[in-house]
Amino acid sequence: MAHCFLDYDPKILMALNESLKGDTKFTDFLFHNGYPELAAFSAAVHSNTEALNWLLKSNSPEFGVLSNAIDGEENAIKWLIDNEFHFLSIFAAACRKEDKAIRWLADNKLDIFLMMIRTIHNELLHQAWDSSDVHRRRG
């Protein structure tokens, strides 16, 4: 069964947002309450390769592909479009800071998704800082 963020109750999306912020209580809540695909998506955004691979092999490959599309992988972006995941495609574009996608979400008053995108931007920024910090590198 294909999933889209629009299919979820706003309370579940709020829990996903907290999980994306790194709060493992919410990740655990999602995992143990019937939303393992959202818990795995959050982990994949946090660069967890195991979670990404699980998504790609699960009944929710679109969330694994979404994680890759957020990172700008051309094949993932094309896959979302070709498989008619229109909303996820727009969400990924907004995560990549494409103005047209952000404006579309704002015009459609999809504030919860704009909040999630801000959270993802912050996470990606922290990942970039961590990867450029010579004190964090292992050698």
C-alpha positions as CSV (number, residue, x, y, z in Angstrom):
1,M,0.0,0.0,0.0
2,A,1.4,3.4,-1.0
3,H,1.6,6.1,1.6
4,C,1.5,9.8,1.5
5,F,1.9,12.3,4.3
6,L,-1.6,13.6,3.5
7,D,-3.0,10.2,4.7
8,Y,-1.9,10.7,8.3
9,D,-3.7,12.4,11.2
10,P,-2.1,15.7,12.1
11,K,-1.3,14.4,15.6
12,I,0.8,11.7,14.0
13,L,2.5,14.2,11.7
14,M,3.3,16.3,14.8
15,A,4.9,13.2,16.4
16,L,6.9,12.7,13.2
17,N,8.1,16.3,13.4
18,E,9.3,15.7,17.0
19,S,11.0,12.5,15.8
20,L,12.7,14.5,13.0
21,K,14.0,16.9,15.7
22,G,15.7,13.9,17.2
23,D,13.4,13.1,20.1
24,T,13.6,9.3,20.3
25,K,10.5,9.1,22.5
26,F,8.4,10.1,19.5
27,T,10.3,7.8,17.1
28,D,9.6,4.9,19.5
29,F,5.9,6.0,19.7
30,L,5.6,5.9,15.9
31,F,7.4,2.6,15.7
32,H,5.3,0.9,18.4
33,N,1.9,2.3,17.5
34,G,1.6,1.2,13.9
35,Y,3.7,3.8,12.0
36,P,7.1,2.0,11.5
37,E,7.4,3.6,8.1
38,L,7.4,7.1,9.7
39,A,9.9,6.1,12.4
40,A,12.1,4.6,9.6
41,F,11.7,7.8,7.5
42,S,12.8,9.9,10.4
43,A,15.8,7.7,11.0
44,A,16.7,7.8,7.3
45,V,16.6,11.6,7.3
46,H,19.1,11.3,10.2
47,S,21.4,9.3,7.9
48,N,20.5,5.9,9.2
49,T,21.3,3.6,6.3
50,E,19.7,0.6,7.9
51,A,16.4,2.4,8.2
52,L,16.7,3.6,4.6
53,N,17.3,0.1,3.3
54,W,14.4,-1.2,5.3
55,L,12.1,1.4,3.8
56,L,13.3,0.6,0.3
57,K,12.5,-3.1,0.8
58,S,9.3,-2.6,2.8
59,N,5.7,-1.8,1.8
60,S,6.8,1.9,2.0
61,P,9.6,2.3,-0.5
62,E,8.2,5.8,-1.4
63,F,9.5,7.1,2.0
64,G,13.0,5.7,1.3
65,V,12.9,7.3,-2.1
66,L,11.6,10.5,-0.5
67,S,14.6,10.6,1.8
68,N,16.9,10.3,-1.2
69,A,15.0,12.9,-3.2
70,I,15.3,15.3,-0.3
71,D,19.1,14.8,-0.6
72,G,18.8,15.8,-4.3
73,E,19.3,12.4,-5.9
74,E,18.1,12.7,-9.4
75,N,16.9,9.1,-9.8
76,A,14.8,9.4,-6.6
77,I,13.3,12.7,-7.8
78,K,12.4,11.1,-11.1
79,W,11.0,8.0,-9.4
80,L,8.6,10.1,-7.3
81,I,7.3,11.9,-10.3
82,D,7.1,8.8,-12.6
83,N,5.2,6.9,-9.9
84,E,2.8,9.8,-9.4
85,F,3.8,10.7,-5.8
86,H,2.9,14.3,-6.6
87,F,2.7,15.5,-3.0
88,L,5.9,13.7,-1.9
89,S,7.6,15.2,-4.9
90,I,6.5,18.7,-3.9
91,F,7.6,18.0,-0.3
92,A,11.0,16.9,-1.4
93,A,11.4,19.9,-3.6
94,A,10.5,22.2,-0.7
95,C,13.0,20.4,1.4
96,R,15.6,21.2,-1.3
97,K,14.5,24.9,-0.8
98,E,12.8,25.2,-4.2
99,D,10.7,28.3,-4.0
100,K,7.8,27.1,-6.2
101,A,7.2,24.1,-4.0
102,I,7.4,26.1,-0.8
103,R,5.0,28.6,-2.2
104,W,2.6,25.9,-3.2
105,L,2.5,24.5,0.3
106,A,2.0,27.9,1.8
107,D,-0.7,28.8,-0.7
108,N,-2.5,25.6,0.2
109,K,-2.2,26.4,3.9
110,L,-0.3,23.1,4.6
111,D,1.5,24.7,7.5
112,I,2.3,21.4,9.3
113,F,4.4,20.3,6.3
114,L,6.2,23.7,6.2
115,M,7.0,23.1,9.9
116,M,8.3,19.6,9.0
117,I,10.4,21.0,6.2
118,R,12.0,23.6,8.5
119,T,12.8,20.7,10.9
120,I,14.4,18.7,8.1
121,H,16.4,21.8,7.0
122,N,17.7,22.2,10.5
123,E,18.7,18.5,10.6
124,L,20.5,18.6,7.3
125,L,22.3,21.8,8.4
126,H,23.5,20.0,11.5
127,Q,24.6,17.0,9.5
128,A,26.6,19.3,7.2
129,W,28.2,21.0,10.2
130,D,29.1,17.6,11.7
131,S,30.6,16.3,8.5
132,S,32.8,19.5,8.1
133,D,33.9,19.5,11.8
134,V,37.5,18.1,11.8
135,H,37.1,17.2,15.5
136,R,34.2,14.8,14.7
137,R,35.9,13.0,11.9
138,R,37.4,9.7,12.5
139,G,40.7,8.9,10.8
